[in-house]
Amino acid sequence: MKPILSATAAMAFSLALLGCADSGSSMQMSDNGNDADSSVDFTAFVISEINNTSEGRDATAINEIEFNFNDQDNDQAFAELFE
C-alpha cells in the first residue's frame, strides 16, 4: 500500500510541475489579432508621433505593433519634419 501512495504522490507532483511550467508555447499559439493587413507604416507612425508631442502625454505602446518599413531606400521619408 505504501509504494502505491508514494507512486501516486510522485505522479501528482510531476503533473503539478508540468501544469505550472510554461515554455512559452501558449504565447506563440495565441492570436493577438495582428494580421499582415494590420501592420503600420513606420514612417507614418514616427511622423504622427513627432507631430503629437503634447506635454504630459503618455507613451505609445509599441510592443504589439507590427511595422512595415516601406521607406528604407527613401532619403526624403522624413523630409516634412525638417521643413
N, CA, C and O atoms as a Tinker XYZ file with bonds, in Angstrom:
   332  protein
     1  N      0.820000   -1.184000    0.000000    73     2
     2  CA     0.000000    0.000000    0.000000    64     1     3
     3  C      0.867000    1.253000    0.000000    63     2     4     5
     4  O      0.561000    2.234000   -0.677000    81     3
     5  N      1.956000    1.207000    0.769000    73     3     6
     6  CA     2.833000    2.368000    0.854000    64     5     7
     7  C      3.492000    2.683000   -0.492000    63     6     8     9
     8  O      3.589000    3.862000   -0.832000    81     7
     9  N      3.954000    1.692000   -1.288000    73     7    10
    10  CA     4.528000    2.017000   -2.600000    64     9    11
    11  C      3.510000    2.644000   -3.553000    63    10    12    13
    12  O      3.869000    3.480000   -4.383000    81    11
    13  N      2.250000    2.247000   -3.439000    73    11    14
    14  CA     1.214000    2.829000   -4.304000    64    13    15
    15  C      1.004000    4.291000   -3.953000    63    14    16    17
    16  O      0.861000    5.129000   -4.844000    81    15
    17  N      0.983000    4.611000   -2.646000    73    15    18
    18  CA     0.823000    6.002000   -2.226000    64    17    19
    19  C      2.024000    6.845000   -2.647000    63    18    20    21
    20  O      1.861000    7.990000   -3.071000    81    19
    21  N      3.205000    6.299000   -2.535000    73    19    22
    22  CA     4.413000    7.019000   -2.949000    64    21    23
    23  C      4.395000    7.283000   -4.450000    63    22    24    25
    24  O      4.741000    8.374000   -4.902000    81    23
    25  N      3.992000    6.278000   -5.213000    73    23    26
    26  CA     3.933000    6.441000   -6.672000    64    25    27
    27  C      2.865000    7.458000   -7.053000    63    26    28    29
    28  O      3.077000    8.262000   -7.961000    81    27
    29  N      1.724000    7.434000   -6.376000    73    27    30
    30  CA     0.643000    8.388000   -6.646000    64    29    31
    31  C      1.078000    9.805000   -6.300000    63    30    32    33
    32  O      0.804000   10.748000   -7.043000    81    31
    33  N      1.762000    9.946000   -5.160000    73    31    34
    34  CA     2.242000   11.271000   -4.761000    64    33    35
    35  C      3.279000   11.791000   -5.756000    63    34    36    37
    36  O      3.267000   12.972000   -6.103000    81    35
    37  N      4.168000   10.924000   -6.212000    73    35    38
    38  CA     5.179000   11.340000   -7.187000    64    37    39
    39  C      4.534000   11.740000   -8.507000    63    38    40    41
    40  O      4.955000   12.709000   -9.139000    81    39
    41  N      3.512000   10.994000   -8.923000    73    39    42
    42  CA     2.822000   11.304000  -10.163000    64    41    43
    43  C      2.070000   12.629000  -10.047000    63    42    44    45
    44  O      2.090000   13.436000  -10.976000    81    43
    45  N      1.411000   12.854000   -8.917000    73    43    46
    46  CA     0.686000   14.104000   -8.700000    64    45    47
    47  C      1.650000   15.290000   -8.695000    63    46    48    49
    48  O      1.354000   16.337000   -9.270000    81    47
    49  N      2.789000   15.124000   -8.054000    73    47    50
    50  CA     3.798000   16.175000   -8.026000    64    49    51
    51  C      4.319000   16.466000   -9.429000    63    50    52    53
    52  O      4.499000   17.626000   -9.800000    81    51
    53  N      4.558000   15.423000  -10.199000    73    51    54
    54  CA     5.039000   15.602000  -11.575000    64    53    55
    55  C      4.008000   16.325000  -12.433000    63    54    56    57
    56  O      4.354000   17.219000  -13.205000    81    55
    57  N      2.755000   15.942000  -12.299000    73    55    58
    58  CA     1.698000   16.599000  -13.060000    64    57    59
    59  C      1.545000   18.064000  -12.642000    63    58    60    61
    60  O      1.292000   18.928000  -13.482000    81    59
    61  N      1.697000   18.336000  -11.359000    73    59    62
    62  CA     1.622000   19.713000  -10.878000    64    61    63
    63  C      2.746000   20.557000  -11.471000    63    62    64    65
    64  O      2.526000   21.701000  -11.871000    81    63
    65  N      3.956000   19.989000  -11.527000    73    63    66
    66  CA     5.077000   20.712000  -12.119000    64    65    67
    67  C      4.860000   20.963000  -13.612000    63    66    68    69
    68  O      5.167000   22.044000  -14.114000    81    67
    69  N      4.335000   19.973000  -14.312000    73    67    70
    70  CA     4.060000   20.150000  -15.736000    64    69    71
    71  C      2.988000   21.206000  -15.971000    63    70    72    73
    72  O      3.050000   21.957000  -16.944000    81    71
    73  N      2.011000   21.259000  -15.079000    73    71    74
    74  CA     0.954000   22.261000  -15.206000    64    73    75
    75  C      1.454000   23.668000  -14.956000    63    74    76    77
    76  O      0.941000   24.625000  -15.536000    81    75
    77  N      2.451000   23.801000  -14.099000    73    75    78
    78  CA     2.994000   25.125000  -13.783000    64    77    79
    79  C      4.038000   25.583000  -14.785000    63    78    80    81
    80  O      4.283000   26.781000  -14.922000    81    79
    81  N      4.643000   24.659000  -15.475000    73    79    82
    82  CA     5.704000   25.010000  -16.420000    64    81    83
    83  C      5.095000   25.669000  -17.638000    63    82    84    85
    84  O      4.122000   25.169000  -18.202000    81    83
    85  N      5.669000   26.803000  -18.048000    73    83    86
    86  CA     5.218000   27.498000  -19.251000    64    85    87
    87  C      6.426000   27.675000  -20.149000    63    86    88    89
    88  O      7.313000   28.483000  -19.873000    81    87
    89  N      6.447000   26.924000  -21.205000    73    87    90
    90  CA     7.586000   27.006000  -22.119000    64    89    91
    91  C      7.400000   28.076000  -23.178000    63    90    92    93
    92  O      8.187000   28.167000  -24.120000    81    91
    93  N      6.362000   28.886000  -23.027000    73    91    94
    94  CA     6.120000   29.949000  -23.997000    64    93    95
    95  C      5.240000   29.517000  -25.140000    63    94    96    97
    96  O      4.910000   30.332000  -26.001000    81    95
    97  N      4.854000   28.273000  -25.175000    73    95    98
    98  CA     4.048000   27.803000  -26.299000    64    97    99
    99  C      2.678000   28.442000  -26.303000    63    98   100   101
   100  O      2.094000   28.624000  -27.371000    81    99
   101  N      2.141000   28.790000  -25.137000    73    99   102
   102  CA     0.826000   29.422000  -25.108000    64   101   103
   103  C      0.891000   30.812000  -25.717000    63   102   104   105
   104  O     -0.085000   31.267000  -26.313000    81   103
   105  N      2.012000   31.491000  -25.579000    73   103   106
   106  CA     2.164000   32.817000  -26.178000    64   105   107
   107  C      2.344000   32.705000  -27.683000    63   106   108   109
   108  O      1.871000   33.562000  -28.430000    81   107
   109  N      3.011000   31.673000  -28.129000    73   107   110
   110  CA     3.252000   31.512000  -29.541000    64   109   111
   111  C      1.995000   31.081000  -30.270000    63   110   112   113
   112  O      1.813000   31.422000  -31.438000    81   111
   113  N      1.143000   30.352000  -29.618000    73   111   114
   114  CA    -0.046000   29.829000  -30.250000    64   113   115
   115  C     -1.200000   30.825000  -30.230000    63   114   116   117
   116  O     -2.139000   30.681000  -31.013000    81   115
   117  N     -1.158000   31.828000  -29.360000    73   115   118
   118  CA    -2.281000   32.741000  -29.236000    64   117   119
   119  C     -2.314000   33.700000  -30.417000    63   118   120   121
   120  O     -1.283000   34.064000  -30.982000    81   119
   121  N     -3.513000   34.089000  -30.765000    73   119   122
   122  CA    -3.717000   35.036000  -31.858000    64   121   123
   123  C     -3.971000   36.391000  -31.237000    63   122   124   125
   124  O     -5.016000   36.608000  -30.623000    81   123
   125  N     -3.033000   37.303000  -31.389000    73   123   126
   126  CA    -3.182000   38.615000  -30.790000    64   125   127
   127  C     -3.890000   39.596000  -31.716000    63   126   128   129
   128  O     -3.946000   40.788000  -31.415000    81   127
   129  N     -4.424000   39.128000  -32.820000    73   127   130
   130  CA    -5.193000   39.987000  -33.707000    64   129   131
   131  C     -4.352000   40.725000  -34.717000    63   130   132   133
   132  O     -4.904000   41.453000  -35.542000    81   131
   133  N     -3.052000   40.573000  -34.695000    73   131   134
   134  CA    -2.205000   41.259000  -35.664000    64   133   135
   135  C     -2.080000   40.417000  -36.919000    63   134   136   137
   136  O     -1.421000   39.377000  -36.915000    81   135
   137  N     -2.707000   40.862000  -37.980000    73   135   138
   138  CA    -2.575000   40.205000  -39.269000    64   137   139
   139  C     -1.599000   41.002000  -40.106000    63   138   140   141
   140  O     -1.209000   42.107000  -39.730000    81   139
   141  N     -1.203000   40.452000  -41.234000    73   139   142
   142  CA    -0.311000   41.179000  -42.129000    64   141   143
   143  C     -0.975000   42.457000  -42.614000    63   142   144   145
   144  O     -0.290000   43.439000  -42.899000    81   143
   145  N     -2.311000   42.459000  -42.711000    73   143   146
   146  CA    -3.041000   43.642000  -43.171000    64   145   147
   147  C     -3.100000   44.732000  -42.114000    63   146   148   149
   148  O     -3.361000   45.887000  -42.448000    81   147
   149  N     -2.865000   44.401000  -40.848000    73   147   150
   150  CA    -2.983000   45.384000  -39.785000    64   149   151
   151  C     -1.638000   45.983000  -39.387000    63   150   152   153
   152  O     -1.536000   46.606000  -38.330000    81   151
   153  N     -0.623000   45.811000  -40.195000    73   151   154
   154  CA     0.669000   46.383000  -39.865000    64   153   155
   155  C      0.651000   47.884000  -40.147000    63   154   156   157
   156  O     -0.151000   48.376000  -40.941000    81   155
   157  N      1.548000   48.591000  -39.481000    73   155   158
   158  CA     1.588000   50.051000  -39.531000    64   157   159
   159  C      2.842000   50.503000  -40.257000    63   158   160   161
   160  O      3.924000   49.956000  -40.044000    81   159
   161  N      2.696000   51.500000  -41.112000    73   159   162
   162  CA     3.842000   52.063000  -41.813000    64   161   163
   163  C      4.715000   52.822000  -40.809000    63   162   164   165
   164  O      4.239000   53.743000  -40.144000    81   163
   165  N      5.967000   52.447000  -40.700000    73   163   166
   166  CA     6.866000   53.018000  -39.702000    64   165   167
   167  C      7.050000   54.520000  -39.887000    63   166   168   169
   168  O      7.017000   55.275000  -38.915000    81   167
   169  N      7.243000   54.953000  -41.122000    73   167   170
   170  CA     7.456000   56.378000  -41.383000    64   169   171
   171  C      6.254000   57.194000  -40.946000    63   170   172   173
   172  O      6.412000   58.209000  -40.267000    81   171
   173  N      5.061000   56.771000  -41.320000    73   171   174
   174  CA     3.841000   57.484000  -40.934000    64   173   175
   175  C      3.671000   57.491000  -39.421000    63   174   176   177
   176  O      3.248000   58.494000  -38.846000    81   175
   177  N      3.998000   56.380000  -38.778000    73   175   178
   178  CA     3.891000   56.293000  -37.326000    64   177   179
   179  C      4.825000   57.293000  -36.647000    63   178   180   181
   180  O      4.411000   58.015000  -35.739000    81   179
   181  N      6.076000   57.337000  -37.083000    73   179   182
   182  CA     7.051000   58.248000  -36.476000    64   181   183
   183  C      6.634000   59.696000  -36.691000    63   182   184   185
   184  O      6.707000   60.501000  -35.763000    81   183
   185  N      6.203000   60.037000  -37.884000    73   183   186
   186  CA     5.787000   61.410000  -38.172000    64   185   187
   187  C      4.592000   61.804000  -37.310000    63   186   188   189
   188  O      4.561000   62.911000  -36.772000    81   187
   189  N      3.613000   60.920000  -37.172000    73   187   190
   190  CA     2.453000   61.249000  -36.343000    64   189   191
   191  C      2.827000   61.373000  -34.876000    63   190   192   193
   192  O      2.269000   62.211000  -34.167000    81   191
   193  N      3.769000   60.549000  -34.403000    73   191   194
   194  CA     4.209000   60.648000  -33.008000    64   193   195
   195  C      4.946000   61.962000  -32.754000    63   194   196   197
   196  O      4.743000   62.594000  -31.717000    81   195
   197  N      5.787000   62.374000  -33.678000    73   195   198
   198  CA     6.524000   63.628000  -33.505000    64   197   199
   199  C      5.580000   64.826000  -33.587000    63   198   200   201
   200  O      5.774000   65.814000  -32.879000    81   199
   201  N      4.576000   64.748000  -34.431000    73   199   202
   202  CA     3.602000   65.843000  -34.528000    64   201   203
   203  C      2.667000   65.898000  -33.330000    63   202   204   205
   204  O      1.992000   66.907000  -33.124000    81   203
   205  N      2.613000   64.846000  -32.543000    73   203   206
   206  CA     1.730000   64.787000  -31.382000    64   205   207
   207  C      2.571000   64.732000  -30.109000    63   206   208   209
   208  O      2.569000   63.728000  -29.397000    81   207
   209  N      3.281000   65.807000  -29.831000    73   207   210
   210  CA     4.173000   65.833000  -28.670000    64   209   211
   211  C      3.632000   66.750000  -27.581000    63   210   212   213
   212  O      4.366000   67.579000  -27.041000    81   211
   213  N      2.357000   66.603000  -27.260000    73   211   214
   214  CA     1.781000   67.438000  -26.213000    64   213   215
   215  C      2.397000   67.090000  -24.857000    63   214   216   217
   216  O      2.770000   65.946000  -24.597000    81   215
   217  N      2.490000   68.100000  -24.012000    73   215   218
   218  CA     3.090000   67.913000  -22.701000    64   217   219
   219  C      2.190000   67.036000  -21.828000    63   218   220   221
   220  O      0.972000   67.214000  -21.822000    81   219
   221  N      2.763000   66.120000  -21.113000    73   219   222
   222  CA     2.006000   65.233000  -20.238000    64   221   223
   223  C      1.386000   64.049000  -20.960000    63   222   224   225
   224  O      0.607000   63.301000  -20.370000    81   223
   225  N      1.716000   63.875000  -22.202000    73   223   226
   226  CA     1.170000   62.772000  -22.997000    64   225   227
   227  C      1.806000   61.459000  -22.570000    63   226   228   229
   228  O      3.006000   61.401000  -22.301000    81   227
   229  N      1.011000   60.419000  -22.508000    73   227   230
   230  CA     1.530000   59.092000  -22.173000    64   229   231
   231  C      2.269000   58.504000  -23.370000    63   230   232   233
   232  O      1.990000   58.836000  -24.522000    81   231
   233  N      3.199000   57.642000  -23.072000    73   231   234
   234  CA     3.952000   56.961000  -24.132000    64   233   235
   235  C      3.028000   56.039000  -24.917000    63   234   236   237
   236  O      2.058000   55.505000  -24.380000    81   235
   237  N      3.340000   55.866000  -26.177000    73   235   238
   238  CA     2.582000   54.960000  -27.029000    64   237   239
   239  C      3.131000   53.548000  -26.881000    63   238   240   241
   240  O      4.335000   53.323000  -26.998000    81   239
   241  N      2.245000   52.610000  -26.625000    73   239   242
   242  CA     2.661000   51.207000  -26.501000    64   241   243
   243  C      2.928000   50.657000  -27.891000    63   242   244   245
   244  O      2.043000   50.658000  -28.747000    81   243
   245  N      4.162000   50.184000  -28.119000    73   243   246
   246  CA     4.519000   49.699000  -29.452000    64   245   247
   247  C      4.871000   48.219000  -29.478000    63   246   248   249
   248  O      5.203000   47.686000  -30.537000    81   247
   249  N      4.804000   47.554000  -28.346000    73   247   250
   250  CA     5.217000   46.149000  -28.292000    64   249   251
   251  C      4.374000   45.244000  -29.167000    63   250   252   253
   252  O      4.883000   44.246000  -29.678000    81   251
   253  N      3.117000   45.555000  -29.356000    73   251   254
   254  CA     2.220000   44.697000  -30.123000    64   253   255
   255  C      2.032000   45.183000  -31.558000    63   254   256   257
   256  O      1.244000   44.599000  -32.302000    81   255
   257  N      2.736000   46.232000  -31.961000    73   255   258
   258  CA     2.578000   46.789000  -33.303000    64   257   259
   259  C      3.566000   46.119000  -34.257000    63   258   260   261
   260  O      4.749000   45.977000  -33.949000    81   259
   261  N      3.066000   45.718000  -35.400000    73   259   262
   262  CA     3.930000   45.178000  -36.450000    64   261   263
   263  C      4.128000   46.284000  -37.486000    63   262   264   265
   264  O      3.165000   46.752000  -38.093000    81   263
   265  N      5.360000   46.693000  -37.681000    73   263   266
   266  CA     5.665000   47.800000  -38.577000    64   265   267
   267  C      6.032000   47.323000  -39.974000    63   266   268   269
   268  O      6.643000   46.270000  -40.151000    81   267
   269  N      5.645000   48.123000  -40.961000    73   267   270
   270  CA     6.113000   47.973000  -42.341000    64   269   271
   271  C      7.195000   49.017000  -42.551000    63   270   272   273
   272  O      7.007000   50.177000  -42.186000    81   271
   273  N      8.302000   48.637000  -43.120000    73   271   274
   274  CA     9.392000   49.565000  -43.396000    64   273   275
   275  C      9.446000   49.792000  -44.901000    63   274   276   277
   276  O     10.293000   49.238000  -45.601000    81   275
   277  N      8.522000   50.619000  -45.381000    73   275   278
   278  CA     8.376000   50.852000  -46.815000    64   277   279
   279  C      9.347000   51.884000  -47.357000    63   278   280   281
   280  O      9.554000   51.951000  -48.568000    81   279
   281  N      9.946000   52.686000  -46.495000    73   279   282
   282  CA    10.788000   53.800000  -46.938000    64   281   283
   283  C     12.266000   53.574000  -46.666000    63   282   284   285
   284  O     12.993000   54.538000  -46.427000    81   283
   285  N     12.722000   52.357000  -46.695000    73   283   286
   286  CA    14.125000   52.089000  -46.388000    64   285   287
   287  C     15.077000   52.748000  -47.379000    63   286   288   289
   288  O     16.183000   53.141000  -47.007000    81   287
   289  N     14.665000   52.871000  -48.612000    73   287   290
   290  CA    15.519000   53.476000  -49.638000    64   289   291
   291  C     15.099000   54.897000  -49.986000    63   290   292   293
   292  O     15.601000   55.463000  -50.956000    81   291
   293  N     14.196000   55.481000  -49.222000    73   291   294
   294  CA    13.682000   56.818000  -49.487000    64   293   295
   295  C     14.421000   57.823000  -48.605000    63   294   296   297
   296  O     14.177000   57.897000  -47.401000    81   295
   297  N     15.324000   58.593000  -49.208000    73   295   298
   298  CA    16.084000   59.594000  -48.455000    64   297   299
   299  C     15.200000   60.733000  -47.951000    63   298   300   301
   300  O     15.578000   61.438000  -47.015000    81   299
   301  N     14.047000   60.919000  -48.550000    73   299   302
   302  CA    13.158000   62.018000  -48.204000    64   301   303
   303  C     11.983000   61.585000  -47.317000    63   302   304   305
   304  O     11.020000   62.335000  -47.162000    81   303
   305  N     12.053000   60.416000  -46.752000    73   303   306
   306  CA    10.929000   59.878000  -45.982000    64   305   307
   307  C     10.517000   60.792000  -44.822000    63   306   308   309
   308  O      9.326000   60.925000  -44.537000    81   307
   309  N     11.471000   61.411000  -44.165000    73   307   310
   310  CA    11.171000   62.264000  -43.026000    64   309   311
   311  C     11.402000   63.736000  -43.338000    63   310   312   313
   312  O     11.540000   64.541000  -42.418000    81   311
   313  N     11.447000   64.099000  -44.596000    73   311   314
   314  CA    11.735000   65.469000  -45.009000    64   313   315
   315  C     10.732000   66.456000  -44.449000    63   314   316   317
   316  O     11.111000   67.574000  -44.099000    81   315
   317  N      9.474000   66.084000  -44.353000    73   315   318
   318  CA     8.454000   67.018000  -43.858000    64   317   319
   319  C      8.691000   67.434000  -42.412000    63   318   320   321
   320  O      8.179000   68.465000  -41.977000    81   319
   321  N      9.447000   66.658000  -41.674000    73   319   322
   322  CA     9.755000   67.030000  -40.287000    64   321   323
   323  C     10.783000   68.145000  -40.210000    63   322   324   325
   324  O     10.892000   68.815000  -39.184000    81   323
   325  N     11.533000   68.352000  -41.276000    73   323   326
   326  CA    12.618000   69.331000  -41.259000    64   325   327
   327  C     12.343000   70.541000  -42.130000    63   326   328   329
   328  O     13.262000   71.304000  -42.425000    81   327
   329  N     11.101000   70.736000  -42.548000    73   327   330
   330  CA    10.765000   71.886000  -43.387000    64   329   331
   331  C     10.590000   73.121000  -42.560000    63   330   332
   332  O     10.303000   74.189000  -43.100000    81   331
